[in-house]
Amino acid sequence: MIEFKLNGEFIPLIQLLKATGLVHTGGEAQIVVTEGEVKYNGQVDYRKRLKVKKGDVIEFRSKKIVVI
C-alpha cells in the first residue's frame, strides 16, 4: 500500500498515478484510466480529470494508494 500525502485540496487522478510512480507518463496514465484499469473508492472510474481528495483510495494493478 502506498500512502500519498496530499498538499492542497485535491490532485487529478492522472497526476496521482504519475506522482506515485505507477505510470511513467501522463499519456500512459490517461490510457490506463480510459481502459478501466483504475478503481476509485472500490469502483472502476473512467474520469481522467477526477479530483482525488484526502481519504480516497485508488487501486491500480494490485497496488493501493491511500490519500492522506
C-alpha positions, -999 to +999 in steps of 0.1 A: +000+000+000+012+035-009+003+064+013+003+097-006+003+129+014-018+154-003-008+191-002-038+211-011-074+203-017-071+177-044-049+161-071-061+150-106-061+112-109-036+111-138-011+133-118-015+110-088-006+079-109+025+097-121+035+111-087+034+076-071+055+061-099+028+037-111+030+050-146+058+069-164+039+095-184+006+114-184-003+097-217+002+063-201-020+074-171-048+085-195-047+052-213-050+030-182-078+052-169-098+050-201-093+013-203-109+008-169-077-004-151-082+021-122-106+018-093-117+049-073-130+040-038-138+005-050-154+013-083-139+014-118-137+051-128-130+064-163-127+101-155-092+113-163-097+146-146-111+131-114-102+151-083-088+128-058-091+141-022-080+131+013-095+098+024-098+084-012-084+050-021-071+043-056-064+008-069-043+000-099-026-033-109-029-048-074-014-016-059-035+005-035-029+042-029-044+058+002-046+096+001-038+112+034 
